[in-house]
Amino acid sequence: MLLTARSADQLEQLSAQLSTKGVSVASAAIDLTQPDGIAAAMAGLLQQGETPSVLINNAGAAYTGDLLAMPIERWQWLLQLNVTSVMQVCSAVVPAMRENGGLVINISSHAARNAFPQWGVEGVNKMKESIYDIAFMDIDMPVMNGFDATKALRMWEDSVRPGARQPICALTAAHVDDFDREELMKFKDAGLDVMESKPCNIPRLFKVVDDVSPMFSDLSINAIQHSDEGHFDMVTA
């Protein structure tokens, strides 16, 4: 397996974990926003292992804000990372793959199909206007992430709408089974009521709605515990 990312430290950690599973791993720290260094870095990586049968392009970033006010440097940075680097990596890897065949998988965000002008900020404003049965809060958002958005809403609720609390389920791409107590406390301290990993299981989401949506007031978290169904529930007073 050949791995590349910006962080050499994280690559080393992941390589060590995979090695314990019997996987042969070679890695190289490559910044895909720097076009001049990609070809040489990829060539060096390919020399460390066998030609891959599957190429996965998974790097990407987003911009939120006024498109017309975006600095040209930011525009060029995004195009390099999201578009040009994919072509560069394919140019480096695909010719060697052609002899035996293989797959190229390009992974994109759902943001490629939906517009989110201010993401977390917009979500907070919506929840100030109305109380929904449940709000699903993505943790990893630009401008204002899910933790900060929830904290901002809770502060506003305490001062403007006391006793009327919006139930919020955090959505995270991280695997919740791997969280330690310190990481779990970040969700509790932010004011999030329950959390689920992505991709989500639909029946489990229905259960989350059933469990959380009636709780509009006097809601407090005393403990967070792992359930058999794979999400973290709240224990209410």
N, C-alpha and C positions, 0 to 999 in steps of 0.2 A: 504494500500500500504506500502510495506517495502522497504526502500532505504538504500543503502550503498555507500560510497565513501571515499576518503582519507580526504577531507576537512570537518571538523565539521561545520565551518561557512557557507559554501555553502549548506550543507545539511539542516541547520536550515532555511536558506533563502528559499530554495525550498520547504521545508515542510510547511513553513508559507504561501507561495503562493498557494500551493495545498489545504491547509486547508480552504482558503477563497472560494474555489470552492466546499466545502462540502466533500472533500476527507479525510478519516481517514488515517493518516500517522504515521509510526514509522521509526526511522532511527538510524544508528550506523556508526560512522567513523571507517573504517577498511582499513588497508594498506595491499593489496593483495600481495605485494612483500615480506611480512613477513609470511612465511608459518606456523610458530608455533602458531600464534595467531588467525588464521582464524576460526578454528572449534569452539572454545569457543565464539568468537565474533558473529559468525553466529547463534549459539545456543541461545545466549542472545537476538539477534534481533528477532528470530522466536518466542520467548516467549512473545514479545511485541504486537503481532498481530495475525491475522488468517493465516492459512496455505495458501500460494499463489497458484493460479492456473496457473500462468505464471512466469517463471524464465528467466530473460534476463541477459546474461553475456556480458558486453560491455566494460570492461577495457582492455587496451592494450597499447603497445609502440613499437617503431621501432628503428632500428640502421642503420645509414648510415656511410659508410666509408669502409676501407679495412677489409673484414671479417676475414682474417687470422691474422690480427693484433689486433683483438678485445680482450680486457682483459677477462680472464676466468670469472672474477667476473661479468662483464657486460653480458656475455653469460648466466650465471646462473640466473641473475636478470631477463633477458628477458624471459627465459623459465618459470620461476616461475610465472611471471605476465601473459604471453600470453597463457600458456598451463596448468601448474600445478594448478594454482589458480582456473581455470575453473572446473577442476575435484574436487577440494576441496569444492567449493561452491555447486556444484551439489551433492556431497556426503552429505552435510549438509542439503540440501533443498529437493531433489527428494524423499527420503524415505517417508517424510511426505506428499508429493503430490500424492503418488501412490494410496491412498485410494479413492480419488475422481477424479484422473486423472489430466492432465494438459499439458502444453507445456514448452519446454526448447528452448530458442532462443539464439544462439551464434552469436554475431555481430563481423565482422572482417573488416579490412581496405582493400581498393582496392590494397594496397601494398602487400597483401597476394598473389596476382596474377600477380603483375608487379614489376620489379626491377627498383629502382631509386637510382643509386649509390651516387650522391651528391645532388639530389633534387634541391634546390634553386640555388646553385652554377652552376649546369649543365644547368639549364634554362637560367641563365644570359649569359653563354658562347654561347649557341645556338642563342640567340637573338643578340649577337654581330656579329655573322657570317652572319645572314640574317635578313631582316625585313619581318615578317609574316603579313598576313591580320589582324590577331588578335591573341593575346596570352592570354590564361586563366591561371591566377596565383593563385595557392592555397595559402591561407594566412598561414595556420598552417603546416609548414614543419620543420623538424630538420635541423641542420647544418646552414642553412640560411632561415629564414622565408620569406613570400611573401612581407612584407613591406621592409625588408632589401635588398632583391633581386631586387626589383623595384628601390629603392634608388640607389643601386650600378649601375644598368643599366642607369638610368637617368644621373648620374654623368659622366659615360663613354660617353654617347651620347653627352652631352654638350661639352666635350673636344675633342672627336674624330669624331663624326658624327653629328654636329650641323645642325638643320633643318630637320633631318630625324629621326622621333620619332616612336618607336614601340607602337602601340595601345595595351593596356593591360586591361583586365577585371579581377577583383579580384573575387575569389570564396571563400566563407566563410560558415562554418556550422552554424554560428550564424544567427538569424532571423533579417534581416535588419530593420524591422519595430521597433525593440526595441532599435536601436542605437540612442544615443543623439548626439548633434552637436559636442561635443568633440571627440566622437568616429569616427564620419564621417570625421572629419578633419584629422585624422590619415591616411585615405585613400588618401585624397587630397594632404597632405604634402608628402606622399611617392611617388606621381607621378602616381598613378593609375587613369585610365580614367573612369571606370564604375565598378559597383559591382553587384554581383548576389549571392543569397543564394543557398546553396545545401540542398536537391537535386534540380537539375535544371529542368526547364520547357523548352522542346525543341523548341516550337514556339517562346518563349521569347528569347532564345539564338540566334535564327535566326535574330530576330529584333536587338539584341545587335550588331551582326556582321554587319548588314546593316547600323546601326547608327554610328558605330565606325570605321570600317575598312577603309573607304576612307580617314581618317584623319591622314596623314603621316607626316605633317609638320605644323609649326606655330600653334600648339595645346596648348591651355591653359585653365585651369578651373577657371571660375570666381565664380561659385556657384554650389552647389549640391542640387538637389531637388528630392523629392519622386514622382515617376510617378504612375499612376493608375495601371500599369502592374506589380508593385511589385519590381522594381529595381531602383537604384539611377543613374540618368543620369547626364552628365556634360553639363554645359552651356559654350559655347566657345566664345572667343572674335573674 
